């Protein structure tokens, strides 16, 4: 029976999720989490979530994604639960008393099984990828082989769209030739987020060799594991045009017949040998997956795994049966991880409608939280006065079962949606014209029809009566269950998946094909003509428009203000950035009321004012006289350096050896050297004769001799204090050139005649100790080294002058900006949240006669004006000063900080980095630093107001607050 029927326990799984979240977060906070996991998992979690790394990346997991990852690892790796029952018992046994535990005795709950309830548009695919990495790397490096990890993965999609999205994520997008480009895959594009450098080579090697598409399962040979990607149809053993709700064997005798009587080859389509081959391999695919020793299954959009109640009996859908079969051979080595925004079944209708959640939900990141955190669009319900007061029919006009036209209510809804779309298009186009960074802002309208008999009439209405061209409308002719034949799908998927990039199509018309996986960003208006009241279906329809369109940082404040106005104050929005408008359908009123009661949806009763679509966001350009106030940022490409000239050295510069002739040295070498022996002191017993050669050091070959000579000649003796002497290198470069010089010296100049060191081992005469020849060579080559070190050239620093006017336009909120005189832009922005300090500083700076020019630095636009610093944890990071102010003699980089931020450790690290950078700038040529000395100023709020109120000038304030390294390190306090 459905979970919680007649027991009042329908929400128990959400209680479980809350308990897991509390315990996981507590363990994470007190450090016990990291102490209880494997070294590999510890590496991953630190890389994903530690500020050491997150502060240096532009993209990170948001809180909901982080929670899903932590909860899964907490339950699986710390609690080590093996069944769903174990999970309840380990987390909180009290919850079990609220649940019908007989449900958990089913086979499908007797292995590790976790469900992620995450709102549509909040990045479930990234969580899936992170958990796959966690499993694979642990399986590869785990020494104990606990069996809790696997290198084999099966990713199951609910349909073609999600299937294609998964292929895009793992293999990369298809180009026009049908080849997938790995560089466009999620893992490659966001490799700095997903994989720590130490594991990157191993994981990418696995990823690029082990992904198996649905038709390759059981056929493609992989090496170190497998990532098989399929849609549910393969597991159900049905054609892709069928929906799982169609295949109940209790109602469809043709299903049983087809299962019992395999097709035979013939002349009709589908009875060819290729079809027989495909059917054979369909069975082999399941056998292959069943015979694997271990497997992790990821079900995307897992609400499809539900039970069907037919004639009083409960029947599991076919693909869940297949999962049960695959799991049956693996015991605890089978893991199932499900993702869904709607992991529940529904019973009843109207006031008696009840949701029954899957019993294995371990995280609940709901839509309300996602909206409040700004991770998805804010939803508004467009209630038109015409709709509210006019009794109209909102179903298509039919003659019997045949559709013959659209009703007046449907036409009204379409016109309302189209009017909203046109206003958004007009204003977005004006705002983004000529601005490459915003070229993707093409709003779209999605129309969901009753069935495929209605969609052609919608297209006709839009093109024939509303003036849209054929290119403006993209019609997806799926069947009544939302499926589409593969051959038709291949023709439209490229255009469909890239609609964000292009102005057309403007409207997408579909039945249910686009209810899942249609993850584009620019759906701004939804017209739900479909009259079904199924809550899962309605949530899926809304989910198609939730992904953010305006992600740029400068719009964050404006969107947050909208959420407050709509959801808390119940006021009209000030703009339509990332607002999803749903045109009201009377059949959905109960559903809408539920959403509004939960604080998920707001009402709008009037069309947006054309001047208010974008709120008070304005484009600010350069002043006509901006050259008077333009400043540049010196980007130091290479610093001032001294380097040794590398002119070719010549042996002709060296003096020959005169003390002994070559023949005399030859005779010295022929002697066997001196003989030593040992003699006992009292009785004079003689023993132990041995030879002592006349060589200054041992060398086994001429090359060895040259090497030892260079080592001697490039090392000087220097006294350290009065206690001891150490060798220090006098030169560490150009050793190859010195070897060449020494060899040339020996062969041509040393004896004033040609000398072949290799003939008859002549090189050995060079090592006769008493000859003094080695000392002579050392002296001559040392003279060359001295001259070389004196032959120094100085190169001046190379800089790139980046003028702030190169950024010719900024976007900002008009109500939080000022028209100032001494800056290059027509207006200067300040923060909308607690920005009074910056606002007053800007006005004071502009009014002071000592200020010649200044600029507020924006890290989003002036990307060249950043400074590097070393964090307290040793990681390299960067930041941008707030202001740059020019006076008659100085340039001041100014960082403004609230009083409570001044003593933070990393603030001091930023200060040290800024001081080092300013010191380098002050070593530049005068014209490369605007003929001024540069300083770094840390200005606290209280200090600013105190000095300002006492009559201090801008220079007085800066000189009082400018920093030196000694002052930062508290050496002068």
Secondary structure as UniProt FT lines:
FT   TURN            3..8
FT   TURN            10..11
FT   HELIX           12..30
FT   HELIX           32..35
FT   HELIX           39..49
FT   HELIX           51..54
FT   TURN            55..56
FT   HELIX           63..73
FT   HELIX           74..78
FT   HELIX           84..91
FT   HELIX           93..96
FT   TURN            97..98
FT   HELIX           101..105
FT   HELIX           107..109
FT   STRAND          113..118
FT   TURN            120..121
FT   HELIX           124..141
FT   STRAND          152..157
FT   HELIX           160..171
FT   TURN            176..177
FT   HELIX           182..184
FT   HELIX           186..189
FT   HELIX           191..194
FT   HELIX           197..210
FT   STRAND          211..212
FT   HELIX           214..216
FT   TURN            217..219
FT   STRAND          226..231
FT   HELIX           232..236
FT   TURN            240..241
FT   HELIX           244..246
FT   TURN            249..251
FT   HELIX           253..260
FT   TURN            269..270
FT   HELIX           273..291
FT   STRAND          295..300
FT   HELIX           302..304
FT   STRAND          307..310
FT   TURN            311..312
FT   STRAND          313..316
FT   HELIX           318..328
FT   TURN            329..330
FT   HELIX           331..333
FT   STRAND          334..340
FT   STRAND          344..347
FT   HELIX           350..352
FT   STRAND          354..357
FT   TURN            359..360
FT   STRAND          361..365
FT   HELIX           367..372
FT   TURN            373..374
FT   STRAND          378..382
FT   HELIX           385..389
FT   STRAND          397..399
FT   TURN            400..401
FT   STRAND          402..405
FT   HELIX           408..432
FT   TURN            433..434
FT   HELIX           436..438
FT   TURN            439..440
FT   STRAND          444..448
FT   HELIX           452..460
FT   HELIX           461..465
FT   HELIX           470..472
FT   STRAND          473..475
FT   TURN            480..481
FT   HELIX           486..497
FT   HELIX           499..501
FT   STRAND          507..510
FT   TURN            513..514
FT   STRAND          523..528
FT   HELIX           535..543
FT   TURN            544..545
FT   HELIX           553..555
FT   HELIX           556..563
FT   HELIX           564..568
FT   TURN            577..578
FT   STRAND          579..583
FT   HELIX           586..588
FT   HELIX           589..597
FT   TURN            598..599
FT   STRAND          601..604
FT   TURN            610..616
FT   STRAND          617..622
FT   TURN            624..625
FT   HELIX           626..629
FT   STRAND          632..638
FT   STRAND          641..644
FT   HELIX           651..653
FT   HELIX           662..670
FT   STRAND          674..679
FT   TURN            681..683
FT   STRAND          686..692
FT   HELIX           702..713
FT   STRAND          715..720
FT   TURN            721..723
FT   STRAND          724..729
FT   HELIX           735..744
FT   HELIX           745..749
FT   TURN            750..751
FT   TURN            757..758
FT   HELIX           759..767
FT   HELIX           769..771
FT   HELIX           773..790
FT   STRAND          792..795
FT   STRAND          798..803
FT   HELIX           804..806
FT   STRAND          809..813
FT   HELIX           814..816
FT   STRAND          817..818
FT   STRAND          828..829
FT   HELIX           836..847
FT   TURN            849..850
FT   STRAND          853..856
FT   TURN            859..861
FT   TURN            863..864
FT   STRAND          867..870
FT   TURN            872..873
FT   STRAND          876..879
FT   STRAND          883..886
FT   STRAND          890..897
FT   HELIX           899..901
FT   TURN            902..903
FT   HELIX           905..922
FT   HELIX           926..929
FT   TURN            930..931
FT   STRAND          933..940
FT   HELIX           941..949
FT   TURN            950..951
FT   HELIX           954..961
FT   HELIX           965..968
FT   TURN            969..970
//
